[in-house]
Amino acid sequence: MADRTTASLTILDRLIPMIEALPDGVHREQILEEAQALRRAVAAFHMEAIRFRMFAVDRLLRIEGDQGPIRGLFDDLRHALEEAGFHTRSHTAP
């Protein structure tokens, strides 16, 4: 199992400090909490929690204005998780 999550955990270990470095904003703490919960879900190999937390982080990033480098890294995370066989969306994108 660890091999399937290694790339995603590595990305999360880069993403979380970037979120921590964001200026204080209405949703910064919530994004950080969700990203940390997402890391725990990936480490635990919990598929439903991964999908739920991905949705939450994605939604909060959009609300905060899609911070450029963070959005790119988040998209890399989604790709790594999907390549590992995790479903990160509740439906298939068109």
Backbone as CSV, one residue per row, in Angstrom:
resi,resn,N_x,N_y,N_z,CA_x,CA_y,CA_z,C_x,C_y,C_z
1,MET,0.812,-1.195,0.000,0.000,0.000,0.000,0.858,1.262,0.000
2,ALA,1.936,1.236,0.717,2.765,2.438,0.835,3.259,2.924,-0.515
3,ASP,3.589,2.002,-1.416,4.069,2.405,-2.729,3.018,3.205,-3.490
4,ARG,1.755,2.876,-3.305,0.687,3.582,-4.007,0.479,4.992,-3.472
5,THR,0.894,5.235,-2.247,0.645,6.549,-1.648,1.895,7.406,-1.528
6,THR,3.058,6.867,-1.809,4.311,7.602,-1.617,4.334,8.925,-2.376
7,ALA,3.995,8.907,-3.649,4.028,10.138,-4.456,3.046,11.176,-3.903
8,SER,1.861,10.726,-3.520,0.848,11.644,-2.996,1.280,12.247,-1.667
9,LEU,1.858,11.433,-0.798,2.322,11.946,0.489,3.457,12.945,0.306
10,THR,4.313,12.690,-0.671,5.410,13.620,-0.964,4.859,14.967,-1.415
11,ILE,3.859,14.934,-2.264,3.234,16.181,-2.724,2.556,16.893,-1.563
12,LEU,1.847,16.155,-0.732,1.193,16.763,0.425,2.204,17.381,1.378
13,ASP,3.360,16.748,1.506,4.407,17.299,2.375,4.987,18.596,1.822
14,ARG,4.803,18.853,0.548,5.189,20.144,-0.051,4.025,21.129,-0.005
15,LEU,2.812,20.617,-0.167,1.616,21.456,-0.225,1.272,22.082,1.130
16,ILE,1.336,21.312,2.181,0.933,21.807,3.500,1.760,23.012,3.943
17,PRO,3.100,23.001,3.813,3.852,24.206,4.182,3.499,25.436,3.322
18,MET,3.134,25.198,2.068,2.718,26.317,1.215,1.416,26.924,1.734
19,ILE,0.515,26.077,2.197,-0.742,26.577,2.764,-0.457,27.315,4.073
20,GLU,0.443,26.769,4.883,0.813,27.419,6.141,1.390,28.813,5.891
21,ALA,2.058,28.988,4.758,2.707,30.263,4.442,1.746,31.298,3.852
22,LEU,0.514,30.883,3.557,-0.464,31.839,3.030,-0.723,32.934,4.059
23,PRO,-1.026,34.140,3.581,-1.396,35.196,4.535,-2.703,34.817,5.238
24,ASP,-2.854,35.332,6.430,-4.095,35.063,7.159,-5.278,35.485,6.302
25,GLY,-6.207,34.586,6.200,-7.412,34.856,5.436,-8.576,34.172,6.113
26,VAL,-9.720,34.418,5.606,-10.924,33.869,6.204,-10.869,32.340,6.259
27,HIS,-10.321,31.708,5.228,-10.361,30.253,5.136,-9.006,29.565,5.273
28,ARG,-7.934,30.307,5.534,-6.601,29.698,5.583,-6.518,28.559,6.594
29,GLU,-7.006,28.782,7.798,-6.934,27.742,8.831,-7.768,26.529,8.444
30,GLN,-8.903,26.770,7.831,-9.770,25.664,7.415,-9.117,24.863,6.286
31,ILE,-8.496,25.559,5.336,-7.781,24.858,4.259,-6.659,24.018,4.860
32,LEU,-5.931,24.593,5.792,-4.835,23.877,6.432,-5.337,22.634,7.166
33,GLU,-6.401,22.776,7.923,-6.967,21.629,8.650,-7.416,20.539,7.684
34,GLU,-8.066,20.922,6.601,-8.530,19.940,5.614,-7.349,19.257,4.924
35,ALA,-6.313,20.030,4.607,-5.134,19.441,3.955,-4.424,18.465,4.896
36,GLN,-4.339,18.805,6.171,-3.731,17.898,7.133,-4.572,16.631,7.295
37,ALA,-5.892,16.784,7.303,-6.779,15.621,7.374,-6.649,14.770,6.101
38,LEU,-6.468,15.432,4.963,-6.257,14.710,3.712,-4.976,13.891,3.774
39,ARG,-3.930,14.457,4.334,-2.674,13.715,4.460,-2.868,12.473,5.327
40,ARG,-3.597,12.626,6.427,-3.867,11.474,7.295,-4.686,10.424,6.550
41,ALA,-5.647,10.867,5.746,-6.476,9.929,4.985,-5.645,9.164,3.964
42,VAL,-4.752,9.871,3.281,-3.884,9.201,2.298,-2.973,8.208,3.013
43,ALA,-2.386,8.622,4.125,-1.491,7.732,4.877,-2.229,6.495,5.380
44,ALA,-3.511,6.659,5.718,-4.318,5.541,6.217,-4.957,4.737,5.092
45,PHE,-4.820,5.217,3.856,-5.375,4.517,2.696,-6.902,4.462,2.777
46,HIS,-7.515,5.536,3.239,-8.957,5.597,3.458,-9.614,6.279,2.258
47,MET,-10.148,5.484,1.356,-10.626,5.998,0.072,-11.747,7.029,0.198
48,GLU,-12.740,6.775,1.030,-13.842,7.732,1.167,-13.358,9.047,1.761
49,ALA,-12.484,8.962,2.749,-11.964,10.186,3.364,-11.120,10.971,2.369
50,ILE,-10.375,10.279,1.531,-9.566,10.966,0.514,-10.470,11.755,-0.419
51,ARG,-11.518,11.126,-0.915,-12.430,11.812,-1.831,-13.096,13.008,-1.150
52,PHE,-13.541,12.820,0.076,-14.202,13.891,0.816,-13.248,15.054,1.070
53,ARG,-12.041,14.763,1.519,-11.080,15.826,1.833,-10.584,16.521,0.567
54,MET,-10.433,15.786,-0.527,-10.044,16.417,-1.790,-11.098,17.433,-2.203
55,PHE,-12.361,17.053,-2.076,-13.447,17.968,-2.413,-13.378,19.215,-1.536
56,ALA,-13.176,19.015,-0.222,-13.165,20.140,0.713,-12.008,21.094,0.422
57,VAL,-10.805,20.558,0.210,-9.650,21.418,-0.079,-9.862,22.145,-1.407
58,ASP,-10.328,21.437,-2.406,-10.579,22.037,-3.714,-11.571,23.188,-3.595
59,ARG,-12.655,22.969,-2.900,-13.694,24.002,-2.732,-13.127,25.219,-2.007
60,LEU,-12.383,24.993,-0.942,-11.828,26.112,-0.175,-10.778,26.881,-0.975
61,LEU,-9.984,26.179,-1.764,-9.009,26.875,-2.606,-9.714,27.762,-3.622
62,ARG,-10.803,27.282,-4.167,-11.569,28.099,-5.132,-12.148,29.336,-4.444
63,ILE,-12.643,29.160,-3.241,-13.200,30.290,-2.495,-12.123,31.338,-2.220
64,GLU,-10.925,30.872,-1.900,-9.819,31.788,-1.581,-9.158,32.367,-2.828
65,GLY,-9.557,31.949,-4.005,-9.042,32.552,-5.219,-7.987,31.733,-5.939
66,ASP,-7.974,30.409,-5.717,-7.060,29.521,-6.445,-5.631,30.046,-6.473
67,GLN,-4.983,30.065,-5.356,-3.584,30.483,-5.247,-2.757,29.711,-6.273
68,GLY,-2.116,30.392,-7.200,-1.424,29.803,-8.346,-0.586,28.570,-8.078
69,PRO,0.541,28.687,-7.367,1.400,27.518,-7.151,0.711,26.434,-6.328
70,ILE,-0.139,26.845,-5.402,-0.849,25.856,-4.589,-1.825,25.081,-5.459
71,ARG,-2.520,25.768,-6.338,-3.469,25.080,-7.236,-2.732,24.084,-8.114
72,GLY,-1.586,24.481,-8.646,-0.820,23.569,-9.493,-0.386,22.320,-8.741
73,LEU,0.082,22.496,-7.516,0.506,21.365,-6.708,-0.692,20.500,-6.324
74,PHE,-1.828,21.134,-6.042,-3.051,20.383,-5.735,-3.472,19.547,-6.941
75,ASP,-3.374,20.105,-8.133,-3.696,19.351,-9.347,-2.739,18.178,-9.533
76,ASP,-1.456,18.382,-9.203,-0.484,17.280,-9.243,-0.872,16.186,-8.253
77,LEU,-1.349,16.595,-7.087,-1.794,15.632,-6.079,-2.973,14.826,-6.598
78,ARG,-3.941,15.499,-7.191,-5.105,14.792,-7.743,-4.648,13.761,-8.784
79,HIS,-3.747,14.164,-9.641,-3.243,13.255,-10.677,-2.536,12.055,-10.039
80,ALA,-1.690,12.301,-9.038,-0.959,11.208,-8.376,-1.919,10.238,-7.698
81,LEU,-2.946,10.779,-7.042,-3.923,9.914,-6.384,-4.712,9.092,-7.406
82,GLU,-5.108,9.734,-8.496,-5.867,9.015,-9.522,-5.009,7.954,-10.207
83,GLU,-3.743,8.259,-10.423,-2.823,7.266,-10.993,-2.651,6.071,-10.058
84,ALA,-2.758,6.315,-8.750,-2.619,5.246,-7.758,-3.918,4.455,-7.588
85,GLY,-4.974,4.891,-8.279,-6.224,4.160,-8.241,-7.277,4.721,-7.299
86,PHE,-7.037,5.893,-6.751,-8.007,6.523,-5.863,-8.977,7.362,-6.680
87,HIS,-10.233,7.365,-6.282,-11.222,8.242,-6.902,-11.237,9.528,-6.101
88,THR,-10.957,10.640,-6.749,-10.873,11.912,-6.044,-12.054,12.812,-6.324
89,ARG,-12.987,12.325,-7.110,-14.175,13.116,-7.430,-15.396,12.232,-7.235
90,SER,-16.513,12.846,-6.916,-17.739,12.065,-6.716,-18.397,11.723,-8.045
91,HIS,-17.931,12.331,-9.128,-18.441,12.032,-10.453,-17.306,12.221,-11.459
92,THR,-17.494,11.724,-12.625,-16.491,11.859,-13.666,-16.633,13.208,-14.344
93,ALA,-15.545,13.908,-14.436,-15.573,15.222,-15.098,-15.839,15.039,-16.582
94,PRO,-16.508,15.990,-17.215,-16.806,15.867,-18.651,-15.548,15.934,-19.499
